[in-house]
Structure formats: structure tokens, C-alpha cells
Amino acid sequence: MAARAVRDGGPGPGPWREAMDSGELLLVAAAGMLIAAAVAQTAAAGLVQPRNAFAFGALIALGELLRLALPGDRESAPLASAGALAYALLLRVGGTPATASALQVIAVAAAGMTLGALPHLAAGRPAGVAGMASRLIAVSAVALVFRPFCAVTTVRSHPWQALLAMVGLLVAGWWAECMIRALIRADALRARFAVALSDEMRVQLPLGVAVAATAILIDFAADSMGLAALGLFIAPLLVTQVAFRRYAGIRATYLQTVRALARVTEVGGYVEDGHAHRVGQLAVAVGRELGMSETELLELEYAALMHDIGQLSLRGPIPGGATVLASRAEQRRIAELGAEVIKKAGVLDGVAEIVRCQGWPWRGGEGAPPRGSRIIRAANAFDDLVGTSADTCRTMAALERLRLDTAAEYDPHVVEALAKVARRRSVVRR
């Protein structure tokens, strides 16, 4: 994912190059220096136990080839990570001590990742350089600690000590990778780092556990089974990866269905073309500015895309589709009818509640509506007043109108977050 394209709303990167921000460039540069040192040392000393190196390198390449798309435009390579970490923590293969240095582990991991990325490039897909760099740095940290530790201690003859060391290092490596990814994501999406880290850990934890368990099983099984352990113990991780792929597919289908429903009001002439999409983008940006988690943002996006679906019950369209110009009673009726439609799906009750409460004022007799409802109410009003216009005066006038109504209609915190997002967008458009 190109950070700048995501942040500015521009087109994504082409297949042969990826637009990167400074954080990603720094990450790739650090990985590049590690690779240069590892390749130079390995070339000078020669490949130690080449059979092991080629077997693990092939597994890493296969893992990169079978990358997995995760929620939030993330990508992961569980098989590649498991293979690289298993090689970094390898004790014995067929009773023979594994003597590869930490730098050789890094060189083999880098070579495997590069080979696995080539088919993606050939197919016209992004190389995923930043993702590979973050995985390589996590593997490097584990290898640089464990390989020297393994060489100077009796850990090979004490399975429990080896297991504890492996678990500790795998947890540290997973934490480091999550930190790196969260830092880059927070900068790319203008999200709060604590929220980005929490989201990253939540998404990566199930796969992280599966990867760590696979790496440990391979290491202990390789002592008696040899390299055959690689083929045997990647099977459970493959099953887990298939399950995650299906989950990602279901999630993508949900979003496509919601976007299709959002188009109904536009095709019917009830709202301006692109209104639902603009309100969805604006609501998510405001929610991120307010520190909402990724799960909350997804629900908010669903609700924002379908916030006007209740207009289909009207005898005639509101002029321009601008519900901000309708009476409060009419706004509430549209919201409640839209919520009833969404509830029929049976799986989007939270989204339906957000849509239902968007017609409530910020302060009223029924109490404050959910935060998502307050965000959609403000984002919808802003787009009704501004639309596709890039006129700064029109934007400022719309924000001023919303600020005048913060005593009752609009949440002042939401309006100020909306103002920040609008200012950023106006700068990008210039």
C-alpha cells in the first residue's frame, strides 16, 4: 500500500514501483544495510550447511509467493515468516548441530523473500518491499540474538531452556514487527500510534501464534526427522492461512455489497452522484482523527455508505438530496427507515443503530447518540453544503455553519476534527 496515495486520496502505485513515505524508506534502507552485510559475510565465508540453507530458502520463497491479504490493506506471509524464524532458531538437523551464523540466516531469508516476490512482479502486482523489510528485520533480531547464544551455551542439550529462549525471542520479534508496522501505518494514515499498535496486534496475534508454534515444531522435529519436518509441520499453518484468506474474502464481499447498496440512492436520483462515497471517506478520516479503532472505523464506514438509504421511502427526492436542509423530523424518519432496511440483513445491527441515531441532535432529550452517528451527521451535512467543490471559501463557510450549531445539533469535538481533515484536503488539492 502506498502511504502517500492512501493519505492524499490519489492513485495507488504502479506494479513496478511503490510510492513510499520517509518511514518506509528508512525501514527499507535499514533492511538493505542488513542484507548487504549478510551477503558480504556469507560470500566471504562460504555457505555453511548448504542443504539446510537451500531447504529453508525454498520454504521462505514459497511463503512469499503465497502471501495473505489481511484486513486493513495489510499483507502477511505466514509461511515465509515461519520458515525464516525456524531457520534462525534451528538447533539440529538429523542429529547434526546447525551451525549457520546469524548473517547467513539473514542472507538466506532475504534471498528467499526476493525469489518469492518475483512472480508477484511478473504478474503486475506490487513487490511488497516494506512488508518484506519489516519481516526481515524481525527475523534478523531473533537470529542476531539466538545464533551466538546457541553457539556458546549448552542450550542444545537442554530442551526446556531452548524452548524458553525460543518463545521469548519469538514474542520479542513479533512485538518488534508490530511496532514497525504500527509506526508506518500511523504515519501513513494520520492515526494515533497507540490505536495503530493496538489494531496491528489484534490483527497479527492469531497468525503470530500460528507462525511461532510452527517454527518451534519444525526446530524440535528436525532433530529426529531431518528436513522432512519442514513439509510435515507447515500443513497446519497452510490450513490457518486458507481460513484467513476466506475471512478476508468475506469481508471484502461485505464491503462491495454495502457500496452497491449505497449506489441505489444515487441511481434513483435521491442524492448527488458520489455523495455516499465522499461521506464514507470523510467519516473514516474524522473517526481516525478522533482515535477510533480499526473495527470501529469499518462499522462507521458501512454506516456512512448507507446513511441515506432511508430516502428511498420518500415520495419525492429532497432537492439536491441534501438532508441537512430537511426538517429534524424528516431527518429522523429517513434515518429510522434506513436502519430498518439495514437490520433486515441480520448481521449489521451495530451499523443499523449508528444509522438510526444519525438523525438525533448532539444534545437532546434522548441523550447523546453514538459517536459514529455524530460523525456521520456532521460529515453528511458538510458534504451536503460543499459537495465536490474545492473552493476554500465554501469549505470555511460550511464549517462555520456547523460550528454555529454545536450547541445542540453537532458535536463540537467532531466538528473540530472535521475541520482538521478538511484543511488537510484543501492543502492536497492546491
N, C-alpha and C positions, 0 to 999 in steps of 0.2 A: 504493500500500500504506500502510495506516495503521500508523505505527510503534508507537503505544501498543497497538493491537489485537494486533499480532504479538507484542509483548513480553509482554503480560499474558495472552494466550490468550483475549481477549474477541472479540466480533463485529467484523467489518470495518466500514468507513464506509458510509453510505448513498450513493446515486448523486449526490446534490446537494451533498454536503459531504464533506470528508475530514478525519479526525482527524489532527492534526499535532503533533509534539513541538516543543520550542523551537528545535532546529536547523533544522527545515523552515520554521518560521515566520520565522526570521531570514533564511533563503535567499529566501523569497517576498517578504519586506519589502525586501530589497536589490534584487531584480528589479523590484519595484513602483516604487522610487525611480528606477531607471534608466529605466523606461518613462515615468514622469511627466515627467522632464527631456527625454526624447527627443520625446515627443508635443508638449510645450510649445514646444520649439525648432522642430520641423517645422511646427507650426501657425503660428508667428510668421514663419518664413522662407518658407513655401510649399514644396510638394513639388517637388524638383529631379528632372528627367527622369522624369516620372510613368509613362511607358510601361515603363521598366525596373523601377520600383518595383512596379507592378501585376503584371508578369510574375513577378518573383521572389516577391512576396507570395502569388500564386496557387500557385506551386510549394511554398512553405512550408506553406500551408494544406492542400494535397493530402498532403504528407508527414505532417502531424499527424493527418490523417484515417486514413492507412494506418499507424498505429503498429504496432510489433512487440513481442511479448512475448518477453523473454529469460529464460534460466534464473535461478532465484532470485527470482521475482516482480518482476523488473525490467521496465521498459518503455523502448523506444527509438523514435526517429522518424528513421531514416537519411535519408530524402528531405528532410525539413524541415531537418535539420542541414546537409546538403549544399547545399541552396538558400540558406540563410541565410549560410553561410560563403562560398559563391561570390559572393553579393552584397556581403559585407564586403570581399572581395579583388578585386572587379571592376576591371579596368583600362580596357578599351574595349569598346564595343558597336557593331559595324559600322563600325569606324574612328573613332568619336567617343569621346573620353575620358569615362569615368564620373566624375561629379563629386559624387555623393551624399556627404553628410557621415556621420560615424560615428553621430551621433544619429539621422539619418534611417534608416540601416541598422537600428538598434535598434528604431525605431518600426515599420518595415515588418515586421521579424521578429516583433515582439510581436503586431501585428495579424494576420499570417498564422497564428501559433500559436493565437490566440484563435478565429479563424474555424474552423480545423481541429478545435478541441476541442468546438465547439458540437454537431455531430452525435453525439459521444460522450455528451454530457449529455442530448441528446434521446432517446437510446437507453437511458438509465438507467445508464450506466457512469460511473465516476469521471472527473473532468476531467483528472487527472494534473498538477495545478498544480506540485507540487515538481519533477517531471521537466522540465516546460516551463521552469521558473525556472532550473534548472541548465544547460539547453541555451542559454537566452538569455544567461546570464552568460558562458558560454564564447564565444559569438558576439560579445558586447559587448567582451570583452577583445581579441579579434582585430581588430574594427572600430576600436576606440579607438586601437590602435597603427598599423594599416596605413593607414587613410584619411588621417590627417595626413601620414604618411611618404610616401604616394603623391603627395600634393599638392605637397610641397616638394622632391622629388627627381626625378631623371630615370629613375626605375625603369621607367616605361612604355616607354622606348626601349631598355632593356637586359633582354631576356627572361630571361637566366640570373640576373641579380640579382633580378628579380621572382620567379622560381621558388624561389630560395633563401630569400627573405623569406617567401614563402607557406608553404613546407614548415616553416620554423622556427616560424612563428606557428600553423600548424595543429597541430603537435606540442604546442606550449605550451597551446593551447586544449583539446586532448584531455586532456592531463595535468591541467589545472585542473578539467575536468568530472569526471574520475575521482576526483580528490581530494575534490571536493564530495560526490559520491555516496558515496564510502567513509566520509567523516566522518559523514554522516547514517545510513548503514547500520550503522556500528559502534555508534553511539549507540542506534539502534532495536533492534538485535539483541543488544546487550551483547557484541559481538565485539571482538577486538583490532584496532586500527586498521591495523597493518601487514598483518594477514591479510586484512582487508576491502579494503584497497587492492590487494593482490596479486590477490584474486579479481576485483575490479572491472576491473583492467587486463586480466586474462586473458579475461574475457567480452567486454569492449568493444574489444579490439585488432583482431579481424578486421573488424568493422563500421567501426571508426575509420579503418582503412587504406582501405576502400572509399569512405567518405564523403570523406576528404581527396583521394583520386585523382579522384573525380567533381567536386569543387569546382574543382580545378586545371584539369581538362579543359574544364569549362564556361567558365572565365575566359579561357583562351587561345583556345578555339574561337569565343567570342563576338565576338572582334575581326574575324574574317572572315565568320562565319556569322550574326552578329546573335543575336537572341533565340531563333532556331531551335535553337541549341546546347543550350538547356535541355531541349527534348523529346528530342533525339538522345542526349545523354550521361547521362540518368537511367535509360536502359534497362538497362545492366549492374548498376546499383545495385538496380533492381527485381528482377532475377534473383537477386542475392545475398540480398535481403530475403525472397524466396519460399523460398530454401534454408534460411534461418534459421528461418522460420516452420514449415517441415516438421520441422526438427530439434527445435524446441520442442514440436511436436505429438507426436513420437515419445517424447520424454522424459516428457511428461505421461501418455501411454498406458502407459508402463512403470510409472510410479508408481501409476496406477489399478489395473493388473493386480496389482502387488505387494500393494496394500491389499485387493484382493479375495481373494487367496490367504491373507492374514493373517486374514481373517474365517472361513476354513474351520474353524480350531480352536475358534473361539468358537461358531459354529453347531453344531458337533459336541459341544459341552459339555465340551471338554478344558480350556479356560481361561475365566476370567471375561470377560463382555462388556466390550469396550473396552480389554482388557489390552494387546494389541499396539500400539494407537494411543498409549496412555499411555507405554509403554516407548519407542516411537519418538520421541515428543516429548521425553521426559526424556533419552534418549541423545543426541539432537541438541543439546539445551541444554548438557549436560555436555561434549560434544565441542567446542562453541563456546567454552565456558569454558576449555578446555584449549588453544585456539588452532588447532584443526583447520581446514583449508581447506574451501572450499565443495564441491569434488569429493569430498573425504574424507567430508564430512558427508552427502552424498547416498548414498554407498555404505553409510555407517553406518545411515542411515535405512532403506534397503532391508533390511539385515541385521536391524535391530531389529524391523521389522514381521513378518519371517518367522522370528524366532528360535525359536518354539515349534512350527514346522510338523512337526518330528520326532515330536511327541506323537501324531500320527495313527497311528504304528506300534504304539502301546501297546494291550494287550488291554483295558485299562480306564483311565479318566482318573485322574490323580493328584488326591487330594482338594483341591478348590478350584483345581486347575490350578497349584498353587504348586510349581514345580520346585525352589525353594530348600529345600523340605522333603524332596526326594528324595535318595537316596544319590549320592555322587560318581560312581559307576559308571553309575547310571541317568541322571544329568545328561549324562554324556559320550555315552552311547548315543543319547539324544534329539538332542543336538547333531550327532552324526555322521550320523544318519539324515536329519535336516533338511538338512544340507549336500549329501547325495547327491541329494535331491529338487531342490534349487536348481541343482545342476550340470547337471541334465537340460535346463535352459533353454539352455545353451551360450554364454550371453553374460554370466553373472553369477558367474564363477569367483571374483572377489575377494570378493563377498558371501558365497559359499559357504564360503570359507576363514574369514571372520570368524565365521560361524555355527558352523562345525566347532570352532573353538578356544574358543568361549564356555564350554565345559564344563571347560576347563583351569583349575586354580587359578593365582593370581597368581605364585606361586613353586612350582615342582615339578621333577621330573626331566626334563621335556621342554623346559624353558626358558620364558621369558615369552611368553604369547600376544600376538597383535597388539593394539595399543591399542584398536581398535574392539571386539574381543572382550572386553577387560577392562571397557570402558564398559558394554556390554550385560549382562555378568554382574552388575555392580553395580546397574544400572538395573532389571533384571528382579527381582533379589532385593528391592530397595526396594519395587517395586510389588506384589510378592507379599505383603509384610508390611504395606503401607499401603493399597493399593488406591485407592478413591475417597474415603477418609476425609480430612477436613480437620482432624482432631484433632492439635493440635501435640504433645501428649504421645506419641501413637502415632508420629508422624514422628520425634521425637527418639529414641524407643526403637529404631526401625528403624535409624537412623543409628548409634546406639551399638553395636548388634549387628554392623553391618558393620565398624565401627572395631575391634571386638574380634577380627575375623577377618582384619585386614590383614596379619598376619604371614605368612599363606600363601594365603588364599582371594581377597582383594580388594586391588587396587592402592590404596595409601593416597592417592596423588595424585588418583585417580578418585573415591574416597570423599569427599575434601575438596571437590572440585569439585561433586559431587552434593549435599553439604551446603549449599553456597552457593546452588545452584539451588533446593533445597527451601525454604531460608529466604526467598528472594525470592517463591516461590509462596505461601508461608503468609502473607506480608505482603499480597499481592494479594487473597487470599481473605477477609481480615478486613473 
